[in-house]
């Protein structure tokens, strides 16, 4: 099982995404826009118009600085 954690900003939607991948599949996601955060997971994959990322991690254009530590993700998940 290979876990990866990313933090990626989508300027077109003005949303910061934090995504926890397990073997290339998103298992948890946080969407931060303005002062609100939406928490998605395999158990709760859809909230209003927000949906857990459903593509493989390889479909994302990621840079080295998009990868974050488990600790950074978990701290955001708990907030």
C-alpha positions as CSV (number, residue, x, y, z in Angstrom):
1,X,0.0,0.0,0.0
2,X,1.6,3.2,-1.1
3,X,0.2,6.4,0.3
4,X,0.7,9.9,-1.1
5,X,-0.5,13.3,0.2
6,X,-0.9,16.3,-2.1
7,X,-1.9,19.9,-1.8
8,X,-2.9,21.5,-5.1
9,X,-4.5,24.9,-5.9
10,X,-7.0,25.1,-8.7
11,X,-7.0,28.8,-9.6
12,X,-10.0,28.5,-12.0
13,X,-12.2,27.6,-9.0
14,X,-10.1,29.4,-6.4
15,X,-10.0,26.2,-4.3
16,X,-7.1,24.5,-2.4
17,X,-7.4,20.7,-2.5
18,X,-5.7,18.4,0.0
19,X,-5.9,14.8,-1.2
20,X,-4.8,11.6,0.5
21,X,-4.2,8.8,-2.1
22,X,-3.8,5.2,-1.4
23,X,-2.4,3.1,-4.2
24,X,-3.2,5.9,-6.6
25,X,-6.8,6.3,-5.6
26,X,-8.2,9.2,-3.6
27,X,-9.5,8.1,-0.2
28,X,-9.8,11.4,1.6
29,X,-10.1,15.0,0.4
30,X,-10.4,18.5,1.8
31,X,-11.6,21.4,-0.3
32,X,-10.7,24.8,1.1
33,X,-12.4,27.9,-0.4
34,X,-12.5,31.1,1.4
35,X,-13.4,30.4,5.0
36,X,-15.1,27.1,4.4
37,X,-13.7,23.5,4.2
38,X,-15.4,20.4,2.8
39,X,-14.3,17.0,4.0
40,X,-14.8,14.1,1.7
41,X,-13.9,10.4,2.1
42,X,-14.8,7.0,0.7
43,X,-17.6,6.8,3.3
44,X,-18.9,10.3,2.4
45,X,-17.7,10.9,-1.3
46,X,-20.3,13.6,-2.2
47,X,-21.4,16.8,-0.4
48,X,-23.5,19.2,-2.5
49,X,-21.5,19.9,-5.6
50,X,-18.2,18.6,-4.2
51,X,-17.1,15.1,-5.0
52,X,-14.1,13.0,-4.0
53,X,-11.5,12.9,-6.8
54,X,-12.4,9.9,-8.9
55,X,-9.4,9.6,-11.2
56,X,-6.0,8.0,-10.7
57,X,-3.2,10.2,-9.2
58,X,-1.3,9.8,-12.5
59,X,-4.0,11.9,-14.2
60,X,-2.9,15.0,-12.2
61,X,-0.2,17.3,-13.3
62,X,1.9,17.3,-10.1
63,X,5.1,19.1,-9.3
64,X,7.5,18.1,-6.5
65,X,6.2,20.9,-4.3
66,X,2.6,19.5,-4.6
67,X,3.5,16.6,-2.3
68,X,3.0,17.2,1.4
69,X,3.6,15.1,4.5
70,X,1.1,12.9,6.2
71,X,1.4,15.2,9.2
72,X,0.4,18.3,7.2
73,X,-2.6,16.5,5.8
74,X,-3.7,15.1,9.1
75,X,-3.4,18.5,10.8
76,X,-5.7,20.0,8.1
77,X,-8.1,17.0,8.4
78,X,-8.5,17.6,12.1
79,X,-9.2,21.3,11.7
